[in-house]
Structures are given as C-alpha cells and as structure tokens.
Amino acid sequence: MIASWNGFAPDPAPDRKRGPRDTIAKLAAQLDLPVNALGPENRPPTTVWHCSVRAAPEDRILSDTEWAAIARRILRATGIAPKGDTKACRWVAVRHNADHIHIVATLVRQDGRTPENGRDFTRAQREARKIEIDYGLRRLRPGDGTAAMRPTQAEQHRAKRLGHTTTAREQLRTKVRLAVAASSSEEQFFLALEEFGVQVKLRRLPSGDIGGYSVTLPGETAWFSGSKLAPDLSLPKIRQRFAGIEPATGAGDRAAVWQRAAHTTEAVPHALRTSDDQAGQAHIAALGELLDITAALSPPSYRPQLRAAAEVFERANRSRITPHHRKAGALHRVTRELLYTGGTKDGEALALVLFVIAAAVIAAAEWHAQRGHQQQAEAAWQTSTHLNTAYQQAASQPLADLAHRTPDTRTLSRYQHTVRTVLPDHAKSITTDPAWPALATVLADAEQAGHDMGDTLAQAAQPHDLAGANSPAQHLLWSVRARSRKNATGERTTAARTKTTAARATAMPAAPVPATGSAANDPIRRR
C-alpha cells in the first residue's frame, strides 16, 4: 500500500501471529466503516470503486511517491476524494508491480453522503492525459466516448484459462459486426447471427415489438447487449443503418461484382474530400463493412492480415458525427453483392480491391485527423499498415505477370510521350517508377480495347494524389485497370441479367451464412 485516505502508508506491519490476511481484513473493515454505518436500505447499489492505472512498457519506473501523487490526482478528478475534503470517501492505492497501481475506494463518504462522481471514467481519462504530460510518460490519444468497451479483467482471465487468444466479448463483437455487414434487414441480421454460431436473446416491448437484443457464445454464461459490444451495434443504430441500404440484387457475374466493388471504393477518397460530415462518416462506416467482408472472402494466406486490419479499423469507423447511411448506399450495396457472389480466384481483381481499400483507409485517416478524431485517425493509419502488407502479397504475382508482357520500345516511347503531355507534373516519377512496365502493359490492353490513352490517363489520375504517392504508377495502373475492366464486364453483366428469371429472384437467400465445407476462398456463402 503506497497511499491511503488517512496517510497510513506504507502498509502497517502485519500481526505476526495471525498473518497478513488478518491485516487485510482489518483494512477492509476500516474502508467499509462509512458503508456499514448506514442501514441496508440507505446504502447505494454499488459501494466499491476500483481503478487501475498503468504506465506504458517504455515509460520509466515511477517511485512510490510519484504513484501516490498520481492516485490522489485521479481521486480528486473523479470527485471521490476532492482536495482538502476531510469527509471524503475512504480509499487506498496498492502497487502490485513496478508499472501499475490499483485504487480502491468505498462509495459512501465519511459524512454518510454519496460522492459526486458522475462521468468518473471520462474525468479520470482527462486527468490521465495531463499526468502523462507532467511526468513525461507516453501520451495517448484522447478519446471521444465512441470506443468499444474493453473486456474486464475477469473476461480476460477466463479467456486465458480456456486457452483463447480473445475474450468472448471480442469474439462476439467481430461476429455481430460481420452479421451487420452481411445483412440488409433486421430479420436477415438475426438469422445471420444464428448461422455464425451466436446465441441470441430478444428483448420484447409490451407491444410485442423487439426493443433490443443480447448475445452470447455456446458454453458462456455472460450475455452482452449490442451497445455493450460497441456503440454502433445497438439495435437502434443497426436499424438506422439498414434504413439507408437498398437490398442487394443477388449474385451476378463474379468478375463484374468485384470490378464494381473496386470502382465504387475508388470514389471514397473523393467523397470524403467533398461531402458533408454526415456523408463522410457514412462512407467510413460502409468502408468498415467492406473490409469485414473482404477479409472473410479472402484466400487463407491473406486472411490474417486482413482480419487484423478489420479489427483495428473497427475503432475508426465511428465518431461523434451521426452518419447518413443512405449517402453511402452504393458502397453498402456492393459490399453485400460481394458477399452473394463469393471470393475471387482472379489475383488482379483481389489486388485491385485491396489497393483501393487501402487508399480509402488513408483518406479516412486524413478525414479523422482534420476533425480532431485522434484515436480514429491513429486506428486508420494502423489499418493501412496491415492492408499494405496484404496488398504487397496479393499484387506481387499480378504485377510480375503484367511486367512480363511489357510492350515494345516504340510503344513505350509513345506512352511516355502521352504521360508527359497529360500529366507533366508527374511524368518523371511515373515513368521511372518500378511499376512503369506493368502500367505500360495495362495501357496497351486498354488501347487495344478501344480506349483513348489521353482520356484514360486523365480520368485515372483524378481520384489520386500522385504527388504524395509512394508508387504513382501503381495508382494509375489499378485506376486504368478498373475503368477498362468495368467497361469490359458491363456487356457480360447486361447479358447475364437478361437471362435472370423471376424464379431466380424469388430464390434469393434470406440471409448470408458461413461456409460449411467447400470453397476455401469462401468462408461465407449464400444458402
């Protein structure tokens, strides 16, 4: 014990005859004295307040005196023990290890009143940010109250005992988020949860309508409401999202759907730069859904990085700004179309989708940073690291195949001249880029398909900041590919739709479900 309400620290020497447990019991009795002085009917529902304060691994080792001062600052900030208040709550601070302390207080003041400790978590966090500055510790990003609730210590210990790397709360958050991304209605959402192995308990209103839901995993006893998993997973928030989503039209030509996903996602950075805040937040939320589904549909070799990206981006896909989901309807819709069509074996298609998602995530990081959403911006930047790793892995073979088909020297010279004419400010960086041979191949393919090179390059450059790009040629390469493939698949899609019968339309699945056996690329498939 390094500090206490009465200054009786360090620990009093334990009774040698009865041992340290007797000392702890006596200390607990002293802490509870104000609580026990009240009748049972006058005691507050919660009488114990606990807070752990931990330094970062790279921080210096703080002394007992410094930790004691930090404990007092936290207690003052929360209103549990204001400075100079001799009738405040009783408390102790215990140092278990060199890097952290635990603060325990009773929530009845010594004058019998309850403390004014409303919003104690927010107040403690605000004081912690000041403590980091005053003591030269690692500074964390201030939050805005939209982060998902962290697992409790009891949840973490249970997961460890069971040999799990994540807690039940975290597993449920991932499954519920994926069920939202896989659904267009409330009915589909609950069916998807059951298919994902989640047990669902509905809360009924007196009218019989559904007022909320709770979920748990088989073998677990704790139930979590949607809002306890994440602020945007409450039933009212999910309903708002579904209200802005048009139902997917069903499985179409697989190549066309993946191409449409790339083309739609490529427009996200422009939407973030030009739309209002509600539309911008809606696009970021829809981007989170696309990342969830892409990770689920990706080949096993890419899945760990993409799942890690989706988990980190979960913190970036919401803020205090209320999203207007209908303004991101195209991205919501194409995400669900991807789910219906399943994974792709086309390496170029996957690399293209990963590339445009990565560019959109960077735009989301900049969008959050401009609005002071520091935690969200940091999460988006971390997401881009995972995505870049997955993209490099997915793109290596397609880029090598394209470079192997580089046009002849005369054609290369003509394309270099076109680049200098259309993009004079970026011509040198583009034509000296290691990906220039692959870009030249893509330009040749587009030209052979009847596209004008000047118009194609100009249009391909519009969505991108080529000046700040690490590989401007890759930006143009995938942009050109997206446009040329979009036109090429358009005719096939139209032909396929003319063959679609009413019977097929009525056979649409009620909800997407996880794979039960085949297709390693498709962990989520339709019924």
N, C-alpha and C positions, 0 to 999 in steps of 0.2 A: 504494500500500500504506500503510495507516494504522496497522497493528499487526501484531505477529508474536510467535512463541513466545520469541524471544530479544531482543525490544525493538529489533530492527534495522529501524526505520521512522522517517521515511518512506522511500520507495524509495531504494535505493542508486543512485548515478549510473550510467547505462549506459555500457558501453565505447563510446567514440565511434567507434572503428574498426570494431567488429563489430555495433553497433546494439542496440536494446532486446531483440530476440529472444534474443540471447546471454545477457542478464541474466535473462530469464525461465527459460531452460533451466538456468542455474546455480541459480536459486531452487528449481526443481522438483527438481533433484538433491539439494539440501540437505534439502528436505522428505521425500524418499524414502529418505534415508540409513538410518534405522532399519529400513525395509522391506527394502531391499536387503542389509542385514546378515544377514538370515535366509535360510536356504535356501528354495528354491521350495516344498518340501514343508511347511515350517513357517509359511508366510505365511497370513494369514486370507483367506477368499474375496473379501472386499471390503477394499480398502486405502485408499480415499479417501472422506472425509466432506465433504459440501457443504451449506451452509445459506445462504439469502438472507434478509435482514432489511430490511423496507421500512417507511417511515413513510407515514401517510395523506396524501393530497394537501393537506388543510387544515392539517396539522401544520407547525410552524416548522421552519426549516432547522437541523439539528444540526451542530455543529462536528466536525472530525476527532477531537478529543479525546473528545467525547461518544460518537461512534460506536465509537471504540477501547474505551472502557469498556463499552459495550453488548456488543461482541463477546466481551470477556473474561467477562462475566456469563453469556452464553449457553454458552460453552465450559465454565465451571465447573458450571453447572446440569446439563449433559448428561453430565458425568463425563469428558469428553475432556481437559480441562486444569484439574484441581482447583487451587484457590488454594494457592500455596506448594509445589506439586509440581514439582520441577526435572527429574524424569524423565518428565513427561507427554508426550503426543503433540505433534508439531510442527505449527504452524498459521500461517496468515496471514489478515488481513482486508483486503479490497480495496474501495475506494469507487469504483464505476463512475459513479454520478450523485449529485446532491445528496440524493436521497431514499432511497437504499438502499446496502447493503453486501453483499458476498459473503464468507462464511467458508469456507476450505478447510483440512482437516486430514488427516493420514495416520493410519490406524487401527492403528498399531504404536507403542507408547511407546518412549522412548529407552532404556529398560532391556530392550527386547525383548518385553515382555508386551503383551497387548491391553487396551484401556481397558474399564472397567466403565460402558458407555454404553447399557445396556438401556433401552428406552422413551424414547429420546432425544427423539423428536418431542414426546411428551407433556410431558417435563420442560422442553424449550425453550419450548413454548407457555405453560406455567405461569410461567416466568420472564419471558416477554414481557408477560404481563398485569401483573406487578409493575413492569416497566420503563415501561410506559405511565403508570402512576401516578406513578412517581418523576420522570419527565421531562415530565409534563403533556401527554402525547400523547393522541390519540383512543383511547378504551378500547373494546376489542372484547368481545363476549360470550364467556365461557369455554365450551368445548365439552365433550362427554361421550364422545367417541370414536365416535359413531354417524354422523358426517358422511360423505358420499361422498368418495372420493379425488379430489383435484383433478388436472386434466391437467398433465403435466410441461411444462417449457419446450420440449422437443423436439416434443411433440404440438402445442403452441400455434404454434410456428414452422411446422410442416408445414401446419397448417390455414390459416395466413396465406398461405403460398406457393401453396396450391391455391385461394385465394380464398374459403374457407369462413368463416362467422362463428362456427362452433362446431367443436370438435375431434371426432375420431372417437369418443373415449371418451364425450363428452357426447351425441352423436347416438345411440350405442348404448344408453346408459342410458335415454334417452327411449323408444326403440323397445322395449327389453326391459320397461320398466315398463308400457308400453301393452299389450304382449303378455300380461303377467300379468293386467292388468285385463280383458282380452278373453277369458280362458280360465277353465275350471273344472277342468281336469285337466292333468297333465304332458304328455300326448300333444297336447292342444289347444295348449298353450303352445309346444311346439317347431314345430308346424305354423304357428302364428301368426307366429313369428319368421321363418320362411321366406317367408311371404306379405308380411311387412314389408320384405323385401329384405335380411335379415340372414343371413350365412353362419354355420352352427352346427357346432361340433365337439364330440362327446360323449366323455366320459372313462369308459371301461368298467372295472369292477372285475374281479378274477379270476373271480368268479362269473358274469360277463356282465351284471350289473345296471349301470345308469347311476349313476356316482358324482359326476358334475359335468358342466359344460358350459363352453365358451368361444365367444365370438362375435367377428366382425369384419365389416367392410363391404367390398363389392366394390372392388378396387383398393388396399386397405390390406393391410399386411403384419403389423401388430401384432394379436394376439389377446388378448381380455380375458375372464377368468373372471367369473362373475356377482358374486362377492364383491369383485372389483376395480372394479366399476361402482358398487356400493352395498352396504352390509352386509345389507340385506334382500332382495337379488337373488341370493343364493347358492341353489343348488338345494335344500338342506335347508330354508331359510327359505321358499322358494316352495312346497315340499311341505306345510309346516305350514299355510300359508295355504289351499291347495287342500283340505286335510283339513277345514277349517271352513266350506266353501262347498257348498251344495246346487246341483246343476246347474240352470241357468235352464230354465224351462218352454217357452221358444221365443217366437216373435213372436206377440203378441196384438194387441188393439186399441191403436193407437198413442197415442191420447189418454189411454186408461186407464193405459198404462205410464208415460207422462210424469207423469200425475197421481199415480200410486203412488210414483214417484221423489221427487216433491215432498213427499208426505205422510210418506214414510219418513225423508227427510232432515230434515224439520222436527222430528223426535223426537230428533235427535242432541244438541242442547244439553242437553235434559233427561237423556239417558243419561249425558252427561259429568258432570253435576252429581250424579247419584245412584248410578252404577255403581262397581264397584271399579276399581282402576287398570288391570288387565289388560283388562277390558272397554272402558274408556275409550280405551286405546291401540289396541285393535282397531277401534273406531269411527273414530278418526282415520286409521288406515291405509286403512279402507274409503272414507272421505271422499276420500282422495287418489286412489283408483281412480275414484270417481265424477267427480272433477274432470278426470282424464285423458280419460275417455270423453266427458264433456260438451264439452270443448274440441275433441275430434276430430269430434263430431257437429254442432257449432255452425255457423251460416252464416259465410261467409268474412269478413264485416265485423266479426264479434265474435271471430274465431279468434285474432288476435294477442294480445289482452289475456288471453284465457282460457288460451292456451298459456303465456304468461308467468306467469300465476297458478299453473298446474300445475307449472311448472318450479321456482318459488320454494317452493311447498308441499312439494316433494319433501324438503326439509330438515326440515319439520315433521312428516312422517308416521311418524317412528320415534324411539325414545328407548331408554334402557336397560331400560325396562319391557317385558317379553315380552307381546305381545298374545295374547289368547284369541279367535281369529278367529271361532269359532262364535257368540260372543255378539254379533257384528255381522253375522250371517248374512243378515238381511233387507236390509241396505244392500248387501252384496256381491251378493245375488241380483238386486235391482232394477237395479243397475248393468249386469249382463250382459243383463237383459231390455231395457234401453235400447239396448244395442248391437245386439241382434237386430231391434228394431223400427226403428231408424234415427232420423235427425233429425226435427224437427218444424217445420212452417211456421206453427204457431199462436204468434203473438207473445206472447200471455198465458201460454201454457204455458212458453215459454222464460224469460220474465221471472220467473215464479213459481219455477222451478227455480233460477235464478241467485240469486234473493233468499234462498231457504232455504239454499243452499250458502254464501252469504256470511255468514249468521247462524251457521251451524255452524262456519265457519272462525274467526269471532270467539270463539265458545265454546271452540274448540280452543286459540286463543292464550291465553285466560284459564286453561284447564286446565294448559297447559305452564308458564305463569308461576307458578301456585300450587305447582308441584312443582320450581321452580328450573331448569327447562329453558330457559335464556335464549336460546340460538340458535334453538331450535324456536319459542319464543314470538315472537321477532322475525320469523322467516320467515312465521309465520301472519299477523302484522299486515301485513307487506308484501303477502301474498297478498290480503288483504281490500281493499287499495287497488286492485289490478288488477281484482278482482271487482266492486268498486263502479263502476268505470269502464264495464265491460261491462254491468252491470245497468242503469245510467242510460241507456245507449244502447238497450238492448233494451226498457226499460219506458216510454220516453217516449211512443211512439205508443199502446200499450195504455192507459196512464193517461189520455192525452188523449181517447181514444175513450170511456172509462168516464165521464170528467167531462162529456163532451158529452151523455150520457144521464142527467144528474142528475135525480132525482125532483123533483116539485113542492114548493113551500114547505111545504105542510101535512104531507107525508110526511117532509120533512127535519126539521121540528119534532118529529115523533113519534119519529124515530130519535135525535135529540139527547136527548130525554127518556129513552129506553131506555139510552143510553150513560151518562147521569148516574146512572141507577138501578143499572146493573150494574157500572160502572167509575167510581165517584165520584171517586177519587183522580186519575184520568187524563182525565176528561171534557173539561176545558178544553183540554188540549194536543191531544186528538184532534179536537175539533170546530173548532178554529182552525188545524189543520194544512192546508197547501195541498192535500193529498191527500184531504181530507174529502169533497168532492163525488164523487170516484171511489169512495171507500169506501161512500158512501150508495147509489150505483148497485149495488154488489156486494151490499149488504144487501137492496136491493129485489129483485134477482134471486133471492137465497136465499129471501126471504119468499114470492115468487111460486112457488118450487119446493116450498113447504110447510114450511120450517124456522121454528122459533120464534126470534125475534130475541134474546131474553134469553139463552137457552141457547147459541145460536150465538156471540154475543159473548163469553160467559163461557168457552166452550171455546177460542175463538180466542185469547184473551188468555193462557191458561195457559202456553204454551211460551215466552213472550216477557217480557223485562224492559222494560216500556213506559216506566218512569221514566227509563231511560238511553238510550232510542231517539231517534235524530235525527228520525224521522218515525213516530210511533206509529200513525198512520192507515194507513201503508203496511204495517206489520207486521200489523195487523188485517185489512186488505184482502186480502192474499195468504193469510192464515190462513183467513179465511172462504171465499175462493175455493177453496182446497184442499179444504175439507170439503164444500162444496156440489158441486163437480165430482166428488169421489170417489164420492159417492152417485149422482150422475147417470150416471157411467160404469160403475158397478157392474153395472147391469142389462145394458148393452151387452156388458160383458165376459163375464157369465154366458151370455148368448145365443151369443156367439161361441165359447165353449168347448164348448157342447153340439154345435156343428157340426164341431168338430175331430175328424178321423178318425184311426184308428190309422196309416193310411198317411202322414198328415202328420207324426205323431210320429216315425215311423221315418225320415223325410226330414230330420230336424234336421241342421244342418251340423256337421262335425267340429270346425271352428274358425272364428271370425270372420276375415274377410280384408279388406284395404284395397279401396276402390273402384277400379275400373279404367276408369270412363268416365262414367256418367250421374250424376244427382242431386248437384248441387254441395253440398247440405247434408249429404251422407252420405259423408265420406271413408273410413268403414269400413262395410262391408256384409257380410251373410252370403252364403254360396255359394248 
